[in-house]
Amino acid sequence: MSDEQQQPVFSIEKIYVKDLSLEIPNAPRIFLERETPEVNIQLHTKGERVDEGMYEVVLTATVTAKVKEKTLFLVEVQQAGIFQIRHVPEADMDPILGIAGPTILFPYLRETVSDVVTRAGFHAVILNPVNFEALYHQGRQQAEEKAKAAAVAEKTEDTQKVTH
């Protein structure tokens, strides 16, 4: 194989909105509210292989705005991208799908959320920048802690079975 074939490849093949939903459960009365809403934003990422050397990364944002207990709106956007990734060590794939992909998709997601909320008749919601590297490492640490806790619980359960 030539050196060129072994060079790592990372390219954007397609960026698209995979899913989009908007709910305004208390319309039209909610438009009469004058209080500033409390806005809750949740982000989730997922990456998976879809074909040889092709991967899909999905960045999901759920934005909920409430005044007291009344929901003004709920927006969920799945911004996705198909990336060509070749000649990359397997150990590097998880960080690429969990950090690089979401970082590329985030500006598109932010624009989609802002546009949908504005078109729904509300003030724009501008998502603050996100450090996907920090989120990735935080998620890995939580997964490791959960696995350790499960292993300890299983060991304790096995010990209890033996002693009884």
N, C-alpha and C positions, 0 to 999 in steps of 0.2 A: 504494500500500500504506500502511496506517496505521502509526503509530509502534508500536502494540502488536504488530503482526505482525513487526516488525523487532527486537523485544527478544530478546536471547539467551535460550535455553531450555536448562536442564540439569535433568533430573528422573530419579529412579529409577523404573523400570517394574517390575522384578522382580529379586530376588536369590535365587540357588539354588545347590545343589551340583550341578555338571555331571558330575563323576566322582569316585569315591572307591574307593580300594583299600587293603587291609591285608594284609600278609604277615607271618607268624610262622614262618619256615622251620625253626627249630630247636625248636619246641614238641614235647613238653612239657618236655624237659630244660632249656631255657633259663630256665624259671621257677625253677630251683634255683640259678642264678647269684646271687651276693651282691655282686659288684663293681658299682661305679657305671659305667653305660655311657657311652660317648662318643657324643654326639648330633650329627649333621650335618644342617643345614637348608639347603635350596636353594629359592630363590624365582624364579619366572618370570612375566612378564606378557605379555598379548597383547590387542590391541584391534582390532576390525574392524567395518565397517558391515554390518548385516544387512538393513536396509530403509531407505527414505527417512527420514532423521532419527533412525533407531534404530541403536544400536551395542551390541555385546556386548564386555564386558571380562572376561577370564579371568585369575585369579590362581592360580597353581599352586604348591603347597608340597610338597616331597619331604623327608620326615623319616626318617632312618635312625639307629637306635641299635645300637651294637655293643659287645660285651665281647671284647677282644682281636680275633680274626678272626671270631668268631661273631656273626651278626646276630640281635639280639633281635627287632626289628620294623622294617618298612618301611611307611610310610604315605604315600600320595600323594592329595592333595585338590585338585580343581579347583573353586574357588569362583568363580561367575560372576554377572554382573549385566547386565541390559539397561537401557540408559540412553537417554532421549530427549534428543538434542542438536540444536538448531536455531538458525539465525541466528548461527553462530559462525564467525569467519574460518578458512579452511582451515589457516592457519599455526598456529592455536591448538588444532586437533583432536588432533594427536599428543601434546602435553603433557596434554590433558584425559584421553585414553585411557591414557596412561602414568603419570600421577600421581594425578589426582582419582579415577578409577575404582578403581584398586588401594587407595587410601587408604580409600575407603568399604567395599570388600570385606574388607579385612584383619581387622577384628574378628570377622566371621563365620567366616573361615578359621581364625583362632586358636581360636575356640570349637569348631569341627568337629574340628580336630586334637586338641585336649585331650580332647574327649569320646570320640573313637575310641580313642585310646591308653589312656584309663582303662577303657573297656569291654573292651579287649583284655587287661586284667589287669595293666597296668603303671602306674607313677607318671605322673601327668599331665605332659605337655610343654606349657609355656606359652611361646609365641613372644614374644620381645621386640618392642617397637615398632620399626617400620621407617620410615626416611625415604625415601619413594618419589621425592621430588623429587631427592635426591642420587643415588639409584640410576638414575633416568632420565637425568640429566646425565652420569653415569659411563658408561652404556651408549651414549649418543650420542657421547661422546668416543672410546670404544673403536671404534665403527663408523667414525668419521671416520679414525682412525689406520689401521684395517684397509684402508679404501678408498685412503688415500694409499700405503700399503705395496704394495697390489695395482697401483696406477697406476705406481709406481716399478719394480716387477718387470716389468710389461708393457712399459714404455719400455726397460728394460735388455734384455729379450728381443728387442724389435724392433731395437735397436741391434746386438745380436749377430748377428741374421739379416742385416743390411745389411753388416756388416764381414767376414763369413765368405765 
